[in-house]
Amino acid sequence: MEIGRLAVVRDGVELGEEQARALWRAFSEHMERSQGDLDGFARDHGFVAARTEHRRGRAVLVVSSSATIPPSVRRSEAPKARPGTAKGRVASIPPMRAAGRK
């Protein structure tokens, strides 16, 4: 069975293909009218939050009806903790000095 290129995850559960297509269609129409208005789309469709992601070659519309969705973080952009710091807390890194300057 072939997996569609569009998916919708609502409150952590992936919707069926027909439901996903219908919601993507509504999302696309809303974005054509109001470019970048994710909050307006969410509000108009009874959600608290909405965002898009790219997962394994698929466009995924992530919506939540009960709580806000934390922003997506790419692994390459995620801050890394230094040894000896609390998990999830990043130690400040001093700025680099230009070569030859003291």
C-alpha positions in Angstrom: 0.0 0.0 0.0 1.4 3.4 -1.0 1.6 6.1 1.7 0.2 9.5 0.6 2.5 12.5 0.4 0.2 14.6 2.7 -0.6 13.7 6.2 -2.5 15.3 9.1 -1.7 14.6 12.8 -4.4 15.8 15.1 -3.6 15.6 18.9 -0.9 13.1 18.2 -3.0 10.8 16.0 -2.6 10.5 12.3 -5.9 11.0 10.4 -7.0 8.7 7.6 -6.2 9.7 4.0 -9.6 11.1 3.1 -9.8 13.2 6.2 -6.2 14.4 5.7 -6.9 15.4 2.1 -10.0 17.3 3.1 -8.2 19.2 5.8 -5.2 19.9 3.6 -7.6 21.3 0.9 -9.1 23.6 3.5 -5.7 24.6 4.7 -4.5 25.4 1.2 -7.5 27.5 0.5 -7.1 29.4 3.7 -3.4 30.0 3.0 -4.2 31.4 -0.4 -6.6 33.9 1.1 -4.5 34.7 4.2 -0.8 33.8 3.5 0.9 32.6 6.7 -2.1 32.9 8.9 -1.7 29.6 10.8 -3.5 30.9 13.9 -6.5 32.0 11.8 -6.7 28.6 10.1 -6.6 26.8 13.5 -9.2 29.1 15.0 -11.5 28.8 12.0 -11.4 25.0 12.2 -11.8 24.6 15.9 -8.1 24.0 16.7 -5.9 25.7 19.3 -2.8 25.5 17.1 -1.6 24.4 13.7 1.8 24.1 12.0 3.3 22.3 9.0 6.3 19.9 9.1 8.2 17.8 6.6 8.6 14.2 7.8 10.3 11.5 5.8 9.3 13.0 2.4 5.7 13.8 3.5 4.1 17.2 4.2 2.5 16.9 7.6 -0.1 19.3 9.0 0.0 19.1 12.8 -3.1 20.4 14.6 -4.1 20.5 18.2 -7.6 20.9 19.6 -6.6 21.0 23.3 -3.2 22.6 23.8 -0.6 24.6 21.9 1.9 22.7 19.9 5.6 23.3 20.7 7.5 24.6 17.7 9.2 22.1 15.5 13.0 21.9 16.0 15.3 20.4 13.5 17.9 18.1 15.0 20.8 20.2 13.5 19.3 23.3 15.1 18.6 21.8 18.6 20.9 23.2 21.3 23.2 20.7 22.9 24.0 20.7 26.6 27.7 20.9 27.6 29.1 18.3 30.0 28.3 19.2 33.6 25.2 21.3 32.8 21.7 20.3 33.6 19.8 18.4 31.0 17.9 20.7 28.7 19.9 23.7 29.8 22.6 25.1 27.5 25.6 26.7 29.0 26.5 30.1 27.6 29.2 30.1 25.0 31.6 33.1 25.0 32.0 34.8 21.6 35.0 33.9 19.5 37.8 36.4 19.3 39.2 37.5 15.9 42.5 36.0 15.0 45.5 38.1 16.2 43.4 40.2 18.7 43.8 40.0 22.4 
